[in-house]
Amino acid sequence: MWTYIARRIIYSIPILIGVNIITFALFFLINSPDQMAQAQLGIKHITPEAVEEWKEQRGYNLPLFLNRQASGHGFLSETVFFQKSVKLFSFDFGKSDEGRLIGEEIKQRMWPSLAVALPVFLVGLGVNISLALIVVMFRASLFELLAMTTCVAMFSISSMFYIIGGQFLAGKLWHLVPVSGYLAGISAIKFLILPIAIGVITGIGGGVRIYRIIFLEEANRDYVRTARAKGVSEFSILFKHLLPNGLIPILTGIVVVIPVLFLGSLVTESFFGIPGLGSFTIDGIRAQDFSIVRTMVFLSSVLYI
């Protein structure tokens, strides 16, 4: 086992280096350090001297990839890429271009992200599995046809429709919950109800269809036919035979949502004003803050690997 773990860690190093190179190249293909300085300083403070000072304070005055003026290892090490990327592998995220400690921001913002993503994940998993089992129970019937038609329709509709529609109905029209915002502690519940509900509803279309296929495959196994031939009730077959065996591929596949749990949902947090890691990433992109962008991409890569 330890050999396997060590091999996986070694495999991850070139992947993370490649991700960092691609992120760096794409970011600076669109933004130059001068443009970043101008975006941060604002119109009133843009002078060549101010731009150069901003770049020097944040380490953007060095060459991007290769420093041809340096000798020895400085050819690679005295560059923006090396200075900004190497510390990531020791999880030293440094400061944002605005001067905030990124590590502290992540520690504070991960909890609002988890407060939304974890209930959506757990409740959504239970709802989707339950609905999929009900559909399988009534397979080859009009109910299954209507259920699958509804799921396809739900899956085809953009999540933006659910968010805007939910905010209008529950927040503006019925005044049941706040449209957006967030408070710490127990007061956060009223702000989380709507995004959690919308997150669960949004995932029903795709989740039920996938889990139905898994349970239908199990329904054609020999052990199910044997149990049915022995007179076992359909309810017992579903929950004592189909469910335990169907959960194996389901639980194997859902591990890919782990990064989403920690890093938050970009769209949901932005629309509902939740100060999580998703909105933190969006704010970094809007501000052209490379330190935030490369940190969030790096964390996503580590969690996926």
C-alpha positions as CSV (number, residue, x, y, z in Angstrom):
1,M,0.0,0.0,0.0
2,W,2.8,2.4,0.9
3,T,4.5,1.7,-2.4
4,Y,1.2,2.6,-4.2
5,I,0.8,5.8,-2.2
6,A,4.4,6.8,-2.9
7,R,3.9,6.1,-6.6
8,R,0.7,8.2,-6.7
9,I,2.5,11.1,-5.0
10,I,5.4,10.9,-7.5
11,Y,2.9,10.8,-10.4
12,S,1.1,13.9,-9.0
13,I,4.3,16.1,-9.1
14,P,4.6,16.4,-13.0
15,I,0.8,16.8,-13.2
16,L,0.8,19.7,-10.8
17,I,3.8,21.3,-12.5
18,G,2.0,21.0,-15.9
19,V,-1.2,22.6,-14.4
20,N,0.9,25.5,-13.0
21,I,2.6,26.0,-16.4
22,I,-0.7,26.0,-18.3
23,T,-2.4,28.3,-15.7
24,F,0.6,30.7,-15.8
25,A,0.7,30.8,-19.6
26,L,-3.0,31.3,-20.0
27,F,-3.2,34.0,-17.4
28,F,-0.3,36.1,-18.7
29,L,-1.4,35.5,-22.3
30,I,-4.4,37.6,-21.5
31,N,-3.0,39.9,-18.8
32,S,0.4,41.5,-18.6
33,P,1.9,42.7,-15.3
34,D,1.4,46.3,-16.5
35,Q,-2.3,45.7,-17.0
36,M,-2.6,44.0,-13.6
37,A,-1.0,47.1,-12.0
38,Q,-3.3,49.4,-13.8
39,A,-6.4,47.4,-12.7
40,Q,-5.2,47.5,-9.1
41,L,-4.1,51.1,-8.9
42,G,-7.1,52.7,-10.6
43,I,-7.3,55.6,-13.0
44,K,-6.1,58.3,-10.5
45,H,-2.9,56.6,-9.6
46,I,-1.6,55.3,-12.9
47,T,1.8,56.7,-13.7
48,P,4.8,54.8,-15.0
49,E,6.5,55.1,-11.7
50,A,3.5,53.9,-9.8
51,V,3.2,50.9,-12.1
52,E,6.8,50.0,-11.7
53,E,6.6,50.3,-7.9
54,W,3.5,48.1,-7.8
55,K,5.3,45.4,-9.9
56,E,8.4,45.6,-7.8
57,Q,6.5,45.2,-4.5
58,R,4.7,42.1,-5.7
59,G,7.5,40.5,-7.7
60,Y,6.1,41.1,-11.2
61,N,9.2,43.1,-12.2
62,L,11.1,39.9,-13.1
63,P,10.9,38.1,-16.5
64,L,8.0,35.7,-16.7
65,F,9.6,32.3,-17.7
66,L,13.3,32.8,-18.4
67,N,15.7,35.4,-17.1
68,R,18.4,35.7,-19.8
69,Q,20.2,38.4,-17.9
70,A,20.9,36.1,-14.9
71,S,23.6,33.5,-14.7
72,G,23.5,29.9,-13.4
73,H,20.3,28.7,-11.8
74,G,19.1,32.3,-11.8
75,F,18.2,31.7,-15.4
76,L,15.1,29.8,-14.1
77,S,14.8,30.8,-10.5
78,E,14.8,34.6,-10.9
79,T,11.5,34.6,-12.8
80,V,7.9,35.3,-11.9
81,F,6.9,31.7,-12.6
82,F,9.5,30.2,-10.3
83,Q,9.0,32.7,-7.5
84,K,5.2,32.4,-7.6
85,S,4.9,28.7,-8.2
86,V,7.5,26.8,-6.1
87,K,6.0,27.9,-2.8
88,L,2.7,26.4,-3.7
89,F,4.2,22.9,-3.3
90,S,4.9,23.6,0.3
91,F,1.3,25.1,0.6
92,D,2.7,28.6,1.2
93,F,0.2,30.6,-0.7
94,G,1.6,34.0,0.2
95,K,-0.4,37.2,-0.2
96,S,-2.9,38.3,-2.8
97,D,-2.0,41.3,-5.0
98,E,-4.2,43.4,-2.6
99,G,-2.0,42.3,0.4
100,R,-4.3,39.8,2.0
101,L,-3.0,36.5,3.3
102,I,-4.5,33.9,1.0
103,G,-4.1,31.1,3.5
104,E,-6.1,32.9,6.1
105,E,-8.8,33.7,3.5
106,I,-9.0,30.1,2.6
107,K,-9.4,29.0,6.3
108,Q,-12.2,31.5,6.8
109,R,-14.0,31.0,3.5
110,M,-13.9,27.2,3.4
111,W,-16.6,26.9,6.1
112,P,-19.3,28.9,4.2
113,S,-18.5,26.8,1.1
114,L,-18.8,23.5,3.1
115,A,-22.1,24.8,4.7
116,V,-23.6,25.0,1.2
117,A,-21.9,22.1,-0.6
118,L,-22.0,19.4,2.1
119,P,-25.8,19.5,2.6
120,V,-26.4,19.7,-1.1
121,F,-24.2,16.7,-1.6
122,L,-25.7,14.5,1.2
123,V,-29.3,15.5,0.7
124,G,-29.0,15.4,-3.0
125,L,-27.5,11.9,-2.9
126,G,-30.3,10.6,-0.7
127,V,-33.0,12.2,-2.8
128,N,-31.6,11.0,-6.1
129,I,-31.0,7.4,-4.9
130,S,-34.5,7.2,-3.4
131,L,-36.2,8.6,-6.6
132,A,-34.1,6.3,-8.8
133,L,-35.2,3.3,-6.7
134,I,-38.9,4.3,-7.0
135,V,-38.5,4.6,-10.8
136,V,-36.9,1.2,-11.0
137,M,-39.7,-0.2,-8.9
138,F,-42.2,1.0,-11.6
139,R,-40.0,0.1,-14.5
140,A,-41.5,-0.5,-17.9
141,S,-44.6,1.5,-17.0
142,L,-46.1,4.9,-17.8
143,F,-44.7,6.3,-14.5
144,E,-41.2,5.5,-15.6
145,L,-41.7,7.2,-18.9
146,L,-43.1,10.3,-17.3
147,A,-40.3,10.3,-14.7
148,M,-37.6,10.0,-17.3
149,T,-39.2,12.7,-19.4
150,T,-39.3,15.0,-16.4
151,C,-35.6,14.3,-15.5
152,V,-34.5,15.0,-19.1
153,A,-36.4,18.3,-19.0
154,M,-34.8,19.2,-15.6
155,F,-31.4,18.3,-16.8
156,S,-31.8,20.4,-20.0
157,I,-32.6,23.6,-18.1
158,S,-29.7,25.7,-17.0
159,S,-28.9,26.1,-13.3
160,M,-29.2,29.8,-13.8
161,F,-32.9,29.4,-14.4
162,Y,-33.4,27.6,-11.1
163,I,-31.3,30.2,-9.2
164,I,-33.1,33.2,-10.6
165,G,-36.5,31.5,-10.4
166,G,-35.9,30.5,-6.8
167,Q,-34.8,33.9,-5.8
168,F,-37.8,35.5,-7.4
169,L,-40.4,33.1,-6.0
170,A,-39.0,32.4,-2.5
171,G,-37.3,35.7,-1.9
172,K,-39.1,38.4,-3.8
173,L,-42.7,37.1,-4.3
174,W,-43.3,34.9,-1.1
175,H,-40.7,36.6,1.2
176,L,-39.8,33.2,2.7
177,V,-36.0,33.6,2.8
178,P,-33.4,36.3,2.0
179,V,-32.4,36.5,-1.6
180,S,-28.7,36.8,-0.8
181,G,-26.3,37.4,2.0
182,Y,-24.6,35.5,4.8
183,L,-24.2,35.6,8.6
184,A,-22.0,33.6,10.8
185,G,-23.3,31.0,13.3
186,I,-26.9,29.8,13.6
187,S,-28.1,32.9,11.7
188,A,-26.6,31.5,8.5
189,I,-29.4,28.9,8.2
190,K,-32.0,31.3,6.8
191,F,-29.4,32.3,4.1
192,L,-28.5,28.7,3.3
193,I,-32.0,27.2,2.8
194,L,-32.6,28.5,-0.7
195,P,-29.2,27.7,-2.2
196,I,-29.2,24.2,-0.7
197,A,-32.7,23.6,-2.0
198,I,-31.9,24.9,-5.5
199,G,-28.6,22.8,-5.5
200,V,-30.6,19.6,-4.7
201,I,-33.3,20.3,-7.3
202,T,-30.7,21.1,-9.9
203,G,-29.0,17.8,-9.5
204,I,-32.2,15.6,-9.6
205,G,-32.4,15.4,-13.4
206,G,-28.9,14.0,-14.0
207,G,-28.6,12.1,-10.7
208,V,-31.8,10.1,-11.0
209,R,-31.0,9.1,-14.6
210,I,-27.5,7.9,-13.8
211,Y,-28.6,6.0,-10.6
212,R,-31.6,4.4,-12.4
213,I,-29.2,2.9,-15.0
214,I,-27.0,1.5,-12.2
215,F,-30.0,-0.1,-10.4
216,L,-31.5,-1.4,-13.6
217,E,-28.2,-3.2,-14.4
218,E,-28.4,-4.8,-10.9
219,A,-32.0,-5.7,-11.4
220,N,-31.0,-8.1,-14.2
221,R,-28.5,-10.0,-12.2
222,D,-28.9,-13.6,-11.3
223,Y,-29.2,-13.0,-7.6
224,V,-32.1,-10.7,-8.1
225,R,-34.0,-13.2,-10.3
226,T,-33.2,-15.9,-7.7
227,A,-34.6,-13.8,-4.9
228,R,-37.7,-13.0,-7.0
229,A,-38.2,-16.7,-7.8
230,K,-38.1,-17.5,-4.1
231,G,-41.0,-15.1,-3.5
232,V,-39.1,-12.2,-2.0
233,S,-41.2,-9.0,-2.2
234,E,-40.2,-6.3,-4.6
235,F,-39.6,-3.9,-1.8
236,S,-37.2,-6.2,-0.1
237,I,-35.4,-6.9,-3.3
238,L,-34.9,-3.1,-3.9
239,F,-33.6,-2.2,-0.4
240,K,-31.9,-5.5,0.6
241,H,-30.3,-6.5,-2.7
242,L,-30.3,-3.7,-5.3
243,L,-29.4,-0.8,-3.0
244,P,-26.3,-2.3,-1.2
245,N,-24.8,-3.6,-4.5
246,G,-25.8,-0.5,-6.5
247,L,-24.1,1.8,-3.9
248,I,-20.7,0.3,-4.8
249,P,-20.3,2.1,-8.2
250,I,-22.2,5.1,-6.9
251,L,-19.8,5.7,-4.0
252,T,-16.9,5.0,-6.2
253,G,-18.0,7.7,-8.6
254,I,-19.0,10.5,-6.2
255,V,-15.5,11.0,-4.9
256,V,-15.0,13.5,-7.8
257,V,-17.2,16.0,-6.0
258,I,-14.7,16.3,-3.1
259,P,-13.0,19.4,-4.7
260,V,-16.4,21.0,-5.1
261,L,-17.2,20.5,-1.4
262,F,-14.0,22.3,-0.3
263,L,-13.7,24.9,-3.1
264,G,-17.4,25.8,-3.3
265,S,-19.6,26.5,-6.3
266,L,-18.7,29.5,-8.4
267,V,-22.2,30.3,-9.6
268,T,-24.1,29.6,-6.5
269,E,-21.9,31.6,-4.1
270,S,-21.7,34.5,-6.5
271,F,-25.5,34.8,-7.0
272,F,-26.3,34.3,-3.3
273,G,-23.6,36.5,-1.9
274,I,-22.0,33.7,0.2
275,P,-18.4,34.5,1.1
276,G,-17.0,31.1,0.2
277,L,-14.1,29.9,-1.9
278,G,-16.2,30.0,-5.0
279,S,-16.9,33.7,-4.7
280,F,-13.2,34.2,-3.6
281,T,-12.1,32.7,-6.9
282,I,-14.5,34.8,-9.0
283,D,-13.3,37.9,-7.1
284,G,-9.7,37.0,-7.9
285,I,-10.5,36.6,-11.6
286,R,-12.4,39.9,-11.8
287,A,-9.5,41.7,-10.1
288,Q,-6.9,40.0,-12.3
289,D,-5.3,38.7,-9.1
290,F,-2.9,36.0,-10.3
291,S,-2.0,35.0,-6.8
292,I,-5.6,34.0,-6.0
293,V,-6.2,32.3,-9.3
294,R,-3.1,30.1,-9.3
295,T,-3.8,29.1,-5.7
296,M,-7.3,28.0,-6.3
297,V,-6.4,26.1,-9.5
298,F,-3.5,24.4,-7.6
299,L,-5.8,23.4,-4.7
300,S,-8.4,22.0,-7.2
301,S,-5.7,20.0,-8.9
302,V,-4.4,18.6,-5.6
303,L,-7.9,17.6,-4.4
304,Y,-8.7,15.9,-7.7
305,I,-5.4,14.0,-7.8
